[in-house]
């Protein structure tokens, strides 16, 4: 468990930028715990970081798309 905590801390410091860390820390923790159960904590933490970061980016893109302003229709005479 001590190695897992150290590994998670190292991953957190490596991806300390808020843009890079979004989802990575949470994913690393979940992946590290799951990997520790399977006997591969470091691999689980690394994979969890990648998956968490991907999911956070996907959610951010969906939120940005949902909040995009609706453009004016073409035939209203405003340019």
MODELLER restraints for C-alpha pairs under 7 A, 6 or more apart:
rsr = mdl.restraints
at = mdl.atoms
rsr.add(forms.Gaussian(group=physical.xy_distance, feature=features.Distance(at['CA:4:A'], at['CA:32:A']), mean=6.59, stdev=0.5))
rsr.add(forms.Gaussian(group=physical.xy_distance, feature=features.Distance(at['CA:4:A'], at['CA:41:A']), mean=6.48, stdev=0.5))
rsr.add(forms.Gaussian(group=physical.xy_distance, feature=features.Distance(at['CA:7:A'], at['CA:42:A']), mean=6.84, stdev=0.5))
rsr.add(forms.Gaussian(group=physical.xy_distance, feature=features.Distance(at['CA:8:A'], at['CA:28:A']), mean=6.50, stdev=0.5))
rsr.add(forms.Gaussian(group=physical.xy_distance, feature=features.Distance(at['CA:8:A'], at['CA:29:A']), mean=6.61, stdev=0.5))
rsr.add(forms.Gaussian(group=physical.xy_distance, feature=features.Distance(at['CA:12:A'], at['CA:25:A']), mean=6.04, stdev=0.5))
rsr.add(forms.Gaussian(group=physical.xy_distance, feature=features.Distance(at['CA:15:A'], at['CA:21:A']), mean=5.08, stdev=0.5))
rsr.add(forms.Gaussian(group=physical.xy_distance, feature=features.Distance(at['CA:22:A'], at['CA:53:A']), mean=5.88, stdev=0.5))
rsr.add(forms.Gaussian(group=physical.xy_distance, feature=features.Distance(at['CA:22:A'], at['CA:56:A']), mean=6.22, stdev=0.5))
rsr.add(forms.Gaussian(group=physical.xy_distance, feature=features.Distance(at['CA:23:A'], at['CA:52:A']), mean=4.45, stdev=0.5))
rsr.add(forms.Gaussian(group=physical.xy_distance, feature=features.Distance(at['CA:23:A'], at['CA:53:A']), mean=4.50, stdev=0.5))
rsr.add(forms.Gaussian(group=physical.xy_distance, feature=features.Distance(at['CA:23:A'], at['CA:56:A']), mean=5.26, stdev=0.5))
rsr.add(forms.Gaussian(group=physical.xy_distance, feature=features.Distance(at['CA:24:A'], at['CA:49:A']), mean=4.05, stdev=0.5))
rsr.add(forms.Gaussian(group=physical.xy_distance, feature=features.Distance(at['CA:24:A'], at['CA:50:A']), mean=6.46, stdev=0.5))
rsr.add(forms.Gaussian(group=physical.xy_distance, feature=features.Distance(at['CA:24:A'], at['CA:52:A']), mean=5.01, stdev=0.5))
rsr.add(forms.Gaussian(group=physical.xy_distance, feature=features.Distance(at['CA:24:A'], at['CA:53:A']), mean=4.84, stdev=0.5))
rsr.add(forms.Gaussian(group=physical.xy_distance, feature=features.Distance(at['CA:25:A'], at['CA:49:A']), mean=6.29, stdev=0.5))
rsr.add(forms.Gaussian(group=physical.xy_distance, feature=features.Distance(at['CA:26:A'], at['CA:52:A']), mean=6.77, stdev=0.5))
rsr.add(forms.Gaussian(group=physical.xy_distance, feature=features.Distance(at['CA:27:A'], at['CA:48:A']), mean=4.22, stdev=0.5))
rsr.add(forms.Gaussian(group=physical.xy_distance, feature=features.Distance(at['CA:27:A'], at['CA:49:A']), mean=4.67, stdev=0.5))
rsr.add(forms.Gaussian(group=physical.xy_distance, feature=features.Distance(at['CA:27:A'], at['CA:51:A']), mean=6.62, stdev=0.5))
rsr.add(forms.Gaussian(group=physical.xy_distance, feature=features.Distance(at['CA:27:A'], at['CA:52:A']), mean=4.45, stdev=0.5))
rsr.add(forms.Gaussian(group=physical.xy_distance, feature=features.Distance(at['CA:28:A'], at['CA:45:A']), mean=4.14, stdev=0.5))
rsr.add(forms.Gaussian(group=physical.xy_distance, feature=features.Distance(at['CA:28:A'], at['CA:46:A']), mean=6.14, stdev=0.5))
rsr.add(forms.Gaussian(group=physical.xy_distance, feature=features.Distance(at['CA:28:A'], at['CA:48:A']), mean=4.51, stdev=0.5))
rsr.add(forms.Gaussian(group=physical.xy_distance, feature=features.Distance(at['CA:28:A'], at['CA:49:A']), mean=4.42, stdev=0.5))
rsr.add(forms.Gaussian(group=physical.xy_distance, feature=features.Distance(at['CA:29:A'], at['CA:45:A']), mean=6.29, stdev=0.5))
rsr.add(forms.Gaussian(group=physical.xy_distance, feature=features.Distance(at['CA:30:A'], at['CA:48:A']), mean=6.53, stdev=0.5))
rsr.add(forms.Gaussian(group=physical.xy_distance, feature=features.Distance(at['CA:31:A'], at['CA:44:A']), mean=4.43, stdev=0.5))
rsr.add(forms.Gaussian(group=physical.xy_distance, feature=features.Distance(at['CA:31:A'], at['CA:45:A']), mean=4.52, stdev=0.5))
rsr.add(forms.Gaussian(group=physical.xy_distance, feature=features.Distance(at['CA:31:A'], at['CA:47:A']), mean=6.57, stdev=0.5))
rsr.add(forms.Gaussian(group=physical.xy_distance, feature=features.Distance(at['CA:31:A'], at['CA:48:A']), mean=4.30, stdev=0.5))
rsr.add(forms.Gaussian(group=physical.xy_distance, feature=features.Distance(at['CA:32:A'], at['CA:41:A']), mean=4.74, stdev=0.5))
rsr.add(forms.Gaussian(group=physical.xy_distance, feature=features.Distance(at['CA:32:A'], at['CA:42:A']), mean=6.29, stdev=0.5))
rsr.add(forms.Gaussian(group=physical.xy_distance, feature=features.Distance(at['CA:32:A'], at['CA:44:A']), mean=4.75, stdev=0.5))
rsr.add(forms.Gaussian(group=physical.xy_distance, feature=features.Distance(at['CA:32:A'], at['CA:45:A']), mean=3.94, stdev=0.5))
rsr.add(forms.Gaussian(group=physical.xy_distance, feature=features.Distance(at['CA:33:A'], at['CA:41:A']), mean=6.65, stdev=0.5))
rsr.add(forms.Gaussian(group=physical.xy_distance, feature=features.Distance(at['CA:34:A'], at['CA:44:A']), mean=6.52, stdev=0.5))
rsr.add(forms.Gaussian(group=physical.xy_distance, feature=features.Distance(at['CA:35:A'], at['CA:41:A']), mean=4.11, stdev=0.5))
rsr.add(forms.Gaussian(group=physical.xy_distance, feature=features.Distance(at['CA:35:A'], at['CA:43:A']), mean=6.71, stdev=0.5))
rsr.add(forms.Gaussian(group=physical.xy_distance, feature=features.Distance(at['CA:35:A'], at['CA:44:A']), mean=4.29, stdev=0.5))
rsr.add(forms.Gaussian(group=physical.xy_distance, feature=features.Distance(at['CA:35:A'], at['CA:45:A']), mean=6.95, stdev=0.5))
